[in-house]
């Protein structure tokens, strides 16, 4: 622990411990302590002999945490922690230690590591073995050959069928044939057809024999590989349970419970108990220090999924810390987490750009919801104002949405038929949209296309993350409009309409590599999110003419 200097004034100290799940950021006192650590990291130092440049490498950055604490004499200090391990080490000078019982872990971890590595090696050896690779190659070649032959046979039989059809028509149309001759000719054509079917049956039988020779041997080899992988997972889960049992969690009352009992019968997720917040609280309780305020922030290269920006503050994670921290904080007076409530909309009336009997074009201001939120306090929106303006309109009205913080053009339909027609254009990507954004850093290149699949972060909604396996396709074209003073003005043309698509594609290292200015989720808050829907073009469902609307960005 280091003393907090200068000592904070009484009015600057929270009367209750601020919730670690607060969506609006840490308390100012914890922020001050965190910024002190950030200054040290910015200078290139984590601890003596340990450079913060290692957080810029391929292994990525790290979540750090600070906890302001009060000693029994009333003086206040700061504890520091990092999530999990740092540079392969659990213990780094100046940072609190891990929660687990070291002796108990020392009895489990070496055996677990050796055993799991051995099982991994067995699976790797079999997956690259000559026998498995040969079986796969032979069976793949068989399937390719079978597909080629099947198509050739199908095409040959189809050609013969057409020829027979033409000959049958000629026989039936001929007037110089006797009935016996016609019947004989038709019978011959039927025989040809039966011959083709017999050839197909013989070919199928031959293929089945080849499949019986190869496919079962490959399937057996693949089952062996899956069995090795399944065995590794079973053994790993067993060892993970033993490792979780080395964690005893103590709360502010001094009560202690095993880690696994805090997850409602489910197995704790990997890394449970190793987050910075949990380590900080455990260390404070162990040394009879009163927690005052907590802050956690990311430092270094963002993770592969994105969603983290160096220096940005984040609430405690939900999957690991959601069941854990509430127990640890029992015995403390804890403030309820502050939830985001948008400020009053900047204008009482909708800004209408165009309006006719079928549709309305709105210039949505930053800070106004597109549709009402779930909370009773979040009723004001473009949709509610439209319904008040057009009480006799039918259908869902809004054809698409903009984020609360995004300003710009929205189209609404005044009847269900127009709504359906416009939605089809959005679905088939016949609507041209252009956004303009101010990017908080230099952008490499003049233009390009970003293709990063997205899904919701299940542990931190509504944040979106990049996921090549489970994410939905998201494609954005972009071009630079202007560069000035370390910022870049960019035009976006989204081909898909995923939630937060432009915001994630801008901030992710494989996108533009810098967040949109004022983005509180993927960057840093400012007076507003500098993102505006500037151009909207589509075919008018009633007139059939292509219409285009433009509203320049207000920044």
C-alpha positions as CSV (number, residue, x, y, z in Angstrom):
1,X,0.0,0.0,0.0
2,X,1.1,3.5,-0.8
3,X,-0.3,6.6,1.1
4,X,-2.6,8.8,-0.9
5,X,-0.9,12.2,-1.1
6,X,-2.1,14.8,-0.7
7,X,-4.7,13.4,1.7
8,X,-8.1,13.8,0.2
9,X,-10.6,16.3,1.7
10,X,-13.5,14.8,3.7
11,X,-16.0,16.0,1.0
12,X,-14.0,14.2,-1.7
13,X,-14.4,10.8,0.0
14,X,-17.5,8.7,-0.7
15,X,-19.7,8.0,2.3
16,X,-20.6,4.6,0.9
17,X,-18.4,2.2,-1.2
18,X,-19.3,3.0,-4.8
19,X,-20.6,-0.1,-6.6
20,X,-17.9,-1.9,-8.7
21,X,-20.7,-2.5,-11.3
22,X,-21.3,1.2,-11.8
23,X,-21.9,1.9,-15.5
24,X,-20.9,5.6,-15.2
25,X,-17.3,5.1,-14.2
26,X,-15.3,5.1,-11.0
27,X,-15.5,7.6,-8.2
28,X,-13.3,10.6,-8.6
29,X,-11.0,9.5,-5.8
30,X,-10.4,6.1,-7.3
31,X,-10.0,7.7,-10.7
32,X,-7.3,10.0,-9.2
33,X,-5.4,6.9,-7.8
34,X,-5.8,5.1,-11.1
35,X,-4.4,8.0,-13.1
36,X,-1.3,8.0,-10.9
37,X,-0.7,4.3,-11.9
38,X,-1.4,5.1,-15.5
39,X,1.2,7.9,-15.4
40,X,3.8,5.3,-14.2
41,X,2.7,2.9,-16.9
42,X,3.0,5.6,-19.5
43,X,6.6,6.2,-18.4
44,X,7.3,2.6,-19.4
45,X,7.4,1.1,-15.9
46,X,5.2,-1.6,-14.2
47,X,7.7,-2.5,-11.5
48,X,11.5,-2.5,-11.1
49,X,12.9,-4.5,-14.0
50,X,9.4,-4.9,-15.6
51,X,8.6,-2.7,-18.6
52,X,5.1,-1.7,-19.5
53,X,6.1,-2.2,-23.2
54,X,5.4,-5.9,-22.7
55,X,1.7,-5.0,-22.7
56,X,2.1,-3.8,-26.2
57,X,3.2,-7.2,-27.5
58,X,1.2,-10.0,-29.2
59,X,-0.1,-11.3,-25.9
60,X,-2.0,-8.0,-25.5
61,X,-2.7,-5.7,-22.6
62,X,-4.0,-6.2,-19.1
63,X,-6.8,-5.0,-16.8
64,X,-5.4,-3.1,-13.8
65,X,-7.1,-2.0,-10.6
66,X,-6.6,0.4,-7.8
67,X,-8.4,0.4,-4.4
68,X,-8.4,3.4,-2.2
69,X,-8.4,2.1,1.4
70,X,-8.6,3.7,4.9
71,X,-6.3,2.5,7.7
72,X,-7.4,2.3,11.3
73,X,-5.7,5.6,12.1
74,X,-7.8,7.3,9.4
75,X,-5.1,7.8,6.8
76,X,-5.8,6.7,3.3
77,X,-3.7,4.7,0.8
78,X,-3.9,2.9,-2.5
79,X,-3.6,-0.8,-3.3
80,X,-2.7,-1.9,-6.8
81,X,-3.5,-5.1,-8.7
82,X,-3.6,-6.7,-12.2
83,X,-5.9,-9.4,-13.4
84,X,-4.6,-13.0,-13.4
85,X,-0.9,-13.2,-14.2
86,X,1.5,-10.6,-15.5
87,X,4.5,-11.6,-17.6
88,X,3.9,-15.2,-16.4
89,X,4.1,-14.2,-12.8
90,X,1.5,-14.1,-10.0
91,X,3.6,-11.9,-7.8
92,X,5.0,-8.5,-8.9
93,X,6.4,-6.0,-6.5
94,X,4.0,-3.2,-5.7
95,X,0.9,-5.2,-6.5
96,X,-1.3,-7.3,-4.2
97,X,-0.8,-11.1,-4.3
98,X,-3.4,-13.6,-5.7
99,X,-6.2,-15.0,-3.5
100,X,-5.5,-18.7,-3.6
101,X,-3.8,-20.8,-1.0
102,X,-0.3,-21.2,-2.3
103,X,0.5,-24.5,-0.6
104,X,-2.7,-26.1,-1.8
105,X,-2.2,-24.8,-5.3
106,X,1.4,-26.0,-5.3
107,X,0.1,-29.5,-4.7
108,X,-2.4,-29.4,-7.6
109,X,-0.9,-27.2,-10.3
110,X,2.3,-29.1,-11.2
111,X,0.4,-32.4,-11.5
112,X,-2.4,-30.7,-13.5
113,X,0.0,-29.0,-15.9
114,X,2.0,-32.2,-16.5
115,X,-1.1,-34.3,-17.0
116,X,-2.9,-31.9,-19.3
117,X,0.2,-31.3,-21.3
118,X,0.7,-35.0,-21.8
119,X,-2.9,-35.4,-22.9
120,X,-2.5,-32.5,-25.3
121,X,0.6,-34.1,-26.7
122,X,-1.2,-37.4,-27.2
123,X,-4.0,-35.7,-29.1
124,X,-1.5,-33.6,-31.2
125,X,0.5,-36.7,-32.0
126,X,-2.5,-38.6,-33.2
127,X,-4.0,-35.6,-35.1
128,X,-0.7,-35.4,-37.1
129,X,-0.1,-39.1,-37.4
130,X,0.6,-40.6,-40.8
131,X,-2.3,-43.1,-40.3
132,X,-4.9,-40.4,-39.6
133,X,-3.6,-38.1,-42.3
134,X,-3.6,-40.9,-44.9
135,X,-7.1,-42.1,-44.0
136,X,-8.4,-38.5,-44.3
137,X,-6.6,-38.0,-47.6
138,X,-7.8,-41.3,-49.0
139,X,-11.4,-40.7,-47.9
140,X,-11.4,-37.1,-49.1
141,X,-10.1,-38.3,-52.5
142,X,-12.8,-41.0,-52.6
143,X,-15.5,-38.4,-51.9
144,X,-14.2,-36.0,-54.5
145,X,-14.0,-38.9,-57.1
146,X,-17.5,-40.1,-56.2
147,X,-18.9,-36.6,-56.6
148,X,-17.3,-36.2,-60.0
149,X,-18.4,-39.6,-61.2
150,X,-21.9,-39.1,-59.9
151,X,-22.2,-35.8,-61.7
152,X,-20.8,-37.3,-64.9
153,X,-23.3,-40.3,-64.7
154,X,-26.2,-37.9,-63.9
155,X,-25.3,-35.8,-66.9
156,X,-24.9,-38.8,-69.2
157,X,-28.3,-40.2,-68.1
158,X,-29.9,-36.8,-68.5
159,X,-28.6,-36.6,-72.1
160,X,-29.9,-40.0,-72.8
161,X,-33.3,-39.2,-71.3
162,X,-33.6,-36.2,-73.5
163,X,-32.7,-38.2,-76.6
164,X,-35.2,-40.9,-75.7
165,X,-37.9,-38.2,-75.1
166,X,-37.2,-36.9,-78.6
167,X,-37.2,-40.4,-80.2
168,X,-40.4,-41.3,-78.3
169,X,-42.1,-38.2,-79.7
170,X,-40.9,-39.1,-83.2
171,X,-42.2,-42.7,-82.9
172,X,-45.6,-41.5,-81.6
173,X,-45.8,-38.9,-84.4
174,X,-44.8,-41.3,-87.2
175,X,-47.7,-42.2,-89.5
176,X,-45.9,-44.9,-91.5
177,X,-45.3,-47.3,-88.6
178,X,-47.5,-50.3,-87.8
179,X,-48.7,-50.7,-84.3
180,X,-46.4,-53.6,-83.7
181,X,-43.4,-51.7,-84.9
182,X,-44.4,-48.6,-82.8
183,X,-44.8,-50.8,-79.7
184,X,-41.5,-52.5,-80.4
185,X,-39.7,-49.1,-80.7
186,X,-41.3,-47.8,-77.5
187,X,-40.4,-51.0,-75.7
188,X,-36.8,-50.6,-76.7
189,X,-36.8,-47.0,-75.3
190,X,-38.2,-48.3,-72.0
191,X,-35.5,-50.9,-71.9
192,X,-32.9,-48.2,-72.4
193,X,-34.4,-46.3,-69.5
194,X,-34.3,-49.4,-67.3
195,X,-30.7,-49.9,-68.4
196,X,-29.8,-46.5,-67.1
197,X,-31.4,-47.2,-63.8
198,X,-29.7,-50.5,-63.5
199,X,-26.3,-48.8,-64.3
200,X,-27.1,-46.3,-61.5
201,X,-27.8,-49.1,-59.0
202,X,-24.6,-50.9,-60.0
203,X,-22.6,-47.7,-59.6
204,X,-24.3,-47.0,-56.2
205,X,-23.4,-50.5,-55.0
206,X,-19.8,-50.1,-56.1
207,X,-19.5,-46.8,-54.3
208,X,-21.1,-48.3,-51.2
209,X,-18.5,-51.0,-51.2
210,X,-15.7,-48.4,-51.4
211,X,-17.3,-46.4,-48.6
212,X,-17.5,-49.5,-46.5
213,X,-13.8,-50.0,-47.0
214,X,-12.6,-46.5,-46.2
215,X,-15.3,-44.5,-44.3
216,X,-15.5,-46.7,-41.1
217,X,-11.7,-46.8,-40.7
218,X,-11.6,-43.0,-40.9
219,X,-14.6,-42.7,-38.6
220,X,-12.8,-44.9,-36.0
221,X,-9.7,-42.8,-36.3
222,X,-11.7,-39.6,-35.9
223,X,-13.5,-41.1,-32.8
224,X,-10.1,-41.8,-31.3
225,X,-9.1,-38.2,-31.7
226,X,-12.4,-36.9,-30.2
227,X,-12.0,-39.4,-27.3
228,X,-8.6,-38.0,-26.6
229,X,-9.9,-34.4,-26.7
230,X,-12.9,-35.4,-24.5
231,X,-10.6,-37.1,-22.0
232,X,-8.4,-34.0,-21.8
233,X,-11.5,-31.8,-21.2
234,X,-12.7,-34.2,-18.4
235,X,-9.4,-34.3,-16.7
236,X,-9.0,-30.5,-17.1
237,X,-12.4,-29.9,-15.5
238,X,-11.4,-32.2,-12.6
239,X,-8.1,-30.3,-12.0
240,X,-10.0,-26.9,-12.4
241,X,-12.3,-28.0,-9.6
242,X,-9.3,-28.7,-7.4
243,X,-7.7,-25.4,-8.3
244,X,-11.0,-23.6,-7.5
245,X,-11.0,-25.3,-4.1
246,X,-7.7,-23.5,-3.3
247,X,-9.7,-20.2,-3.2
248,X,-11.4,-19.2,0.0
249,X,-13.3,-16.0,-0.3
250,X,-13.7,-13.7,2.7
251,X,-16.1,-10.8,2.9
252,X,-16.2,-7.5,4.9
253,X,-17.8,-9.3,7.9
254,X,-15.0,-11.8,8.1
255,X,-17.1,-14.7,6.8
256,X,-15.4,-17.1,4.5
257,X,-16.8,-19.4,1.8
258,X,-15.3,-21.6,-0.8
259,X,-15.2,-20.0,-4.3
260,X,-17.3,-22.7,-5.9
261,X,-20.2,-22.2,-3.5
262,X,-20.7,-18.6,-4.8
263,X,-21.8,-19.6,-8.3
264,X,-25.2,-21.1,-7.6
265,X,-24.3,-24.7,-8.3
266,X,-22.5,-23.9,-11.6
267,X,-18.8,-24.3,-12.1
268,X,-17.0,-20.9,-11.8
269,X,-15.7,-19.6,-15.1
270,X,-12.0,-19.8,-15.9
271,X,-10.2,-17.0,-14.1
272,X,-12.8,-16.6,-11.3
273,X,-11.2,-15.0,-8.3
274,X,-8.2,-13.7,-10.3
275,X,-9.7,-10.3,-11.4
276,X,-8.1,-7.2,-10.1
277,X,-11.1,-6.1,-8.0
278,X,-11.4,-9.4,-6.2
279,X,-7.7,-9.5,-5.4
280,X,-7.8,-5.9,-4.1
281,X,-10.7,-6.5,-1.8
282,X,-9.3,-9.8,-0.4
283,X,-6.0,-8.1,0.4
284,X,-7.8,-5.2,2.1
285,X,-9.9,-7.5,4.3
286,X,-6.8,-9.6,5.1
287,X,-5.0,-6.5,6.4
288,X,-8.0,-4.9,8.1
289,X,-8.1,-2.0,5.6
290,X,-11.5,-0.3,4.9
291,X,-12.3,-0.2,1.2
292,X,-13.2,3.3,0.0
293,X,-13.4,3.3,-3.8
294,X,-12.4,1.0,-6.6
295,X,-11.4,1.6,-10.2
296,X,-10.4,-0.8,-13.0
297,X,-8.9,0.1,-16.3
298,X,-7.3,-1.5,-19.4
299,X,-3.7,-0.8,-20.4
300,X,-1.9,-2.0,-23.5
301,X,-2.9,-3.7,-26.8
302,X,-6.6,-4.5,-27.0
303,X,-7.7,-8.1,-26.9
304,X,-8.4,-9.9,-30.2
305,X,-12.1,-9.4,-29.6
306,X,-11.7,-5.7,-29.2
307,X,-13.9,-3.8,-26.7
308,X,-11.0,-2.5,-24.6
309,X,-9.1,0.8,-25.1
310,X,-5.9,1.8,-23.2
311,X,-6.6,4.0,-20.3
312,X,-10.4,3.5,-20.4
313,X,-12.3,2.5,-17.2
314,X,-14.6,-0.5,-17.0
315,X,-17.0,-1.8,-14.5
316,X,-16.4,-5.3,-12.9
317,X,-17.1,-8.2,-15.3
318,X,-20.4,-10.0,-14.9
319,X,-19.5,-13.6,-15.4
320,X,-16.6,-13.9,-13.0
321,X,-17.2,-11.0,-10.6
322,X,-21.0,-10.8,-10.7
323,X,-21.5,-13.6,-8.2
324,X,-18.3,-13.0,-6.3
325,X,-18.0,-9.3,-5.5
326,X,-21.5,-9.0,-3.9
327,X,-20.5,-11.6,-1.3
328,X,-17.2,-10.0,-0.7
329,X,-18.9,-6.6,-0.1
330,X,-21.3,-7.9,2.5
331,X,-20.8,-6.0,5.6
332,X,-19.9,-2.7,3.8
333,X,-22.3,0.1,3.0
334,X,-22.4,-0.1,-0.8
335,X,-24.0,2.4,-3.2
336,X,-26.4,1.1,-5.7
337,X,-24.8,1.0,-9.2
338,X,-25.6,4.1,-11.2
339,X,-27.4,3.3,-14.4
340,X,-27.2,5.4,-17.5
341,X,-30.1,7.8,-18.0
342,X,-29.9,10.0,-21.0
343,X,-30.1,13.7,-20.5
344,X,-33.2,15.6,-21.7
345,X,-33.3,15.6,-25.4
346,X,-31.8,18.8,-26.8
347,X,-34.9,19.8,-28.7
348,X,-38.6,19.4,-27.8
349,X,-39.7,18.9,-31.3
350,X,-38.6,16.6,-34.1
351,X,-36.5,18.1,-36.9
352,X,-38.4,17.1,-40.0
353,X,-36.4,17.1,-43.3
354,X,-39.1,15.7,-45.6
355,X,-42.6,14.6,-45.1
356,X,-45.4,13.3,-47.5
357,X,-48.3,11.0,-47.3
358,X,-46.1,7.9,-47.1
359,X,-43.0,8.6,-45.2
360,X,-41.0,11.1,-43.0
361,X,-37.3,11.9,-42.9
362,X,-36.1,13.0,-39.4
363,X,-32.8,14.5,-38.4
364,X,-32.3,12.8,-35.0
365,X,-30.3,14.8,-32.5
366,X,-27.6,13.3,-30.4
367,X,-29.1,12.3,-27.0
368,X,-32.6,11.2,-28.3
369,X,-33.5,7.6,-28.3
370,X,-34.8,6.1,-31.5
371,X,-37.3,3.9,-29.6
372,X,-38.4,4.0,-25.9
373,X,-36.1,2.1,-23.5
374,X,-37.3,-0.6,-21.0
375,X,-37.1,1.7,-18.0
376,X,-40.1,3.9,-17.3
377,X,-37.8,7.0,-17.4
378,X,-36.8,6.3,-21.0
379,X,-40.0,7.0,-22.8
380,X,-39.0,10.0,-24.8
381,X,-37.9,8.9,-28.3
382,X,-38.2,9.5,-32.0
383,X,-40.9,6.9,-32.1
384,X,-43.1,8.3,-29.3
385,X,-42.8,11.8,-30.9
386,X,-43.8,10.4,-34.3
387,X,-46.8,8.6,-32.9
388,X,-47.9,11.9,-31.3
389,X,-47.4,13.7,-34.5
390,X,-49.1,11.0,-36.7
391,X,-51.7,9.4,-34.4
392,X,-53.4,7.7,-37.4
393,X,-50.3,6.1,-38.9
394,X,-50.2,2.3,-39.1
395,X,-47.4,-0.1,-38.8
396,X,-44.2,0.1,-36.8
397,X,-43.3,3.6,-38.2
398,X,-39.5,3.5,-37.8
399,X,-37.7,1.5,-40.5
400,X,-34.3,1.5,-38.9
401,X,-32.6,3.0,-35.8
402,X,-29.7,5.1,-34.7
403,X,-27.8,4.8,-31.4
404,X,-28.7,7.3,-28.7
405,X,-25.4,9.1,-29.1
406,X,-25.5,9.1,-32.9
407,X,-27.2,12.0,-34.7
408,X,-28.5,12.1,-38.3
409,X,-31.1,10.9,-40.8
410,X,-33.8,8.4,-40.0
411,X,-36.7,7.3,-42.2
412,X,-40.1,6.4,-40.9
413,X,-43.1,4.9,-42.8
414,X,-46.6,6.1,-42.2
415,X,-48.3,2.9,-43.2
416,X,-47.5,-0.8,-43.0
417,X,-47.1,-1.3,-46.8
418,X,-44.6,1.5,-47.1
419,X,-42.8,0.2,-44.0
420,X,-42.5,-3.3,-45.6
421,X,-41.3,-1.9,-48.9
422,X,-38.6,0.2,-47.2
423,X,-37.5,-2.7,-45.0
424,X,-37.0,-4.9,-48.1
425,X,-34.7,-2.3,-49.5
426,X,-32.7,-2.3,-46.2
427,X,-32.6,-6.1,-46.2
428,X,-31.4,-6.3,-49.8
429,X,-28.9,-3.4,-49.2
430,X,-30.6,-1.2,-51.8
431,X,-30.4,1.8,-49.4
432,X,-27.3,4.0,-49.6
433,X,-26.2,5.3,-46.2
434,X,-23.2,7.5,-45.5
435,X,-22.0,8.4,-42.0
436,X,-19.3,10.9,-41.1
437,X,-17.2,10.4,-38.0
438,X,-14.3,12.0,-36.2
439,X,-11.7,9.4,-35.4
440,X,-9.5,10.0,-32.3
441,X,-6.2,9.2,-34.0
442,X,-4.4,8.8,-37.3
443,X,-5.8,6.4,-39.8
444,X,-3.6,4.4,-42.1
445,X,-4.5,4.6,-45.8
446,X,-7.0,6.6,-47.7
447,X,-9.9,4.1,-48.0
448,X,-10.7,0.5,-47.5
449,X,-13.2,-2.1,-46.3
450,X,-13.5,-3.6,-42.8
451,X,-14.9,-7.1,-42.4
452,X,-15.0,-8.0,-38.7
453,X,-17.9,-10.2,-37.6
454,X,-19.6,-9.0,-34.4
455,X,-21.7,-10.4,-31.5
456,X,-22.8,-9.0,-28.2
457,X,-20.5,-9.3,-25.3
458,X,-22.6,-11.6,-23.1
459,X,-20.7,-10.5,-20.0
460,X,-20.9,-6.7,-20.7
461,X,-24.1,-5.8,-22.7
462,X,-24.6,-3.8,-24.8
463,X,-20.9,-3.8,-25.8
464,X,-20.2,-5.7,-29.0
465,X,-17.0,-7.7,-29.6
466,X,-15.3,-9.2,-32.7
467,X,-15.8,-13.0,-32.9
468,X,-14.7,-14.8,-36.1
469,X,-16.5,-18.0,-35.0
470,X,-19.9,-16.9,-33.6
471,X,-20.1,-13.3,-34.8
472,X,-22.5,-12.2,-37.5
473,X,-20.9,-10.7,-40.7
474,X,-20.3,-7.0,-40.6
475,X,-18.9,-5.0,-43.5
476,X,-18.0,-1.3,-43.6
477,X,-16.5,0.7,-46.5
478,X,-14.6,3.8,-45.4
479,X,-12.6,6.7,-46.9
480,X,-10.7,9.5,-45.3
481,X,-12.1,13.0,-45.7
482,X,-9.7,15.1,-43.8
483,X,-6.7,14.9,-41.4
484,X,-6.0,17.4,-38.7
485,X,-4.2,17.6,-35.3
486,X,-4.0,13.9,-34.7
487,X,-7.7,13.3,-35.6
488,X,-9.2,12.0,-38.9
489,X,-12.5,12.7,-40.4
490,X,-13.9,9.6,-42.1
491,X,-16.9,8.8,-44.2
492,X,-18.4,5.3,-43.5
493,X,-20.6,3.3,-45.9
494,X,-22.0,0.3,-43.9
495,X,-23.0,-2.6,-46.1
496,X,-24.6,-4.3,-43.0
497,X,-26.4,-2.9,-40.1
498,X,-25.0,-4.6,-36.9
499,X,-25.4,-3.0,-33.5
500,X,-22.4,-0.6,-32.9
501,X,-20.9,-1.7,-36.2
502,X,-19.2,1.6,-37.1
503,X,-18.0,2.1,-33.5
504,X,-16.4,-1.3,-33.1
505,X,-14.9,-1.2,-36.7
506,X,-13.3,2.1,-35.9
507,X,-11.9,1.2,-32.5
508,X,-10.7,-2.4,-33.3
509,X,-6.9,-2.8,-34.1
510,X,-7.9,-4.7,-37.3
511,X,-10.3,-1.9,-38.2
512,X,-9.2,1.8,-38.2
513,X,-7.3,1.3,-34.9
514,X,-8.7,4.3,-33.1
515,X,-12.2,4.9,-31.6
516,X,-14.7,7.5,-32.7
517,X,-14.2,10.7,-30.6
518,X,-16.6,10.8,-27.7
519,X,-17.4,7.0,-27.7
520,X,-17.9,6.1,-24.0
521,X,-18.1,2.3,-24.8
522,X,-15.2,1.8,-27.0
523,X,-13.1,4.8,-26.3
524,X,-13.3,7.8,-24.1
525,X,-16.3,10.0,-23.3
526,X,-16.5,13.6,-24.7
527,X,-19.2,16.2,-25.0
528,X,-20.9,13.9,-27.6
529,X,-20.2,10.9,-29.9
530,X,-18.8,12.4,-33.1
531,X,-20.8,10.2,-35.4
532,X,-23.6,11.4,-37.8
533,X,-25.8,9.8,-40.4
534,X,-25.2,12.3,-43.2
535,X,-26.8,10.8,-46.3
536,X,-29.8,8.5,-46.9
537,X,-30.8,7.4,-50.4
538,X,-33.5,4.9,-51.4
539,X,-36.3,4.3,-53.9
540,X,-39.6,5.9,-52.8
541,X,-42.1,3.0,-52.4
542,X,-45.0,5.1,-53.7
543,X,-43.5,7.0,-56.6
544,X,-40.8,4.6,-57.7
545,X,-38.2,7.4,-57.9
546,X,-34.9,7.3,-56.2
547,X,-34.7,10.0,-53.5
548,X,-31.7,11.3,-51.6
549,X,-31.5,13.3,-48.4
550,X,-28.5,15.0,-46.9
551,X,-27.9,16.7,-43.5
552,X,-24.4,17.9,-42.8
553,X,-22.8,16.8,-39.5
554,X,-23.2,19.4,-36.7
555,X,-19.5,19.0,-35.8
